[in-house]
């Protein structure tokens, strides 16, 4: 791992200050997302903030007070996750780490296409393993934990822009330019909601 990849382990999960950014939408699948949130194991000092719509303006506003927190968990309305998912990501002790989930456009139950990819050109890749951490050039922000020092390093530049593939890819490119990897914990498997649920 490169310098800056890991974070000091002195803060336990129970004592961590985490901000969870919620995505909202007017679709029936939101109910499953909400149930996941209600069951998610969180530290006592967790704060929830709502992102009304997938816009870079809203995401940047919701993450601008990152200095008050040890980490920010990015979530999206069309995902589900297990109750221990956040605790797992926290205990990975990495600057940026995400759960793994299938591409909404490509995935089927019989032919999983995970939303992890290489850039230039953009193409989906297969996980090297499903029981070990690995890093990727690009992934979605459906369930991604970002530590405070990462946001701090951005200075006044925006964390998110809706351009050339969306806010997800923009953030991943920014992280790579700073020498940081986006790590995937494949033991945190996140559901992606369609008309037919996939996981």
Secondary structure, 3 states (H helix, E strand, C coil): CCCCCECCCCCCCCCCCEEEEEEECCCCCHHHHHHHHHHCCCCCCCEEEEEECCCHHHHHHHHCCHHHCCEEEEECCCEECCCCHHHHHHHCCECEEEEECECCCCCCCCCCCECEEECCCCEECCCCCCCCCEEECEECCCEEEEEHHHHHHCCCCCCCCCCCCCHHHHHHHHHHHCCCCEEEEEEEECEECCCCCEC
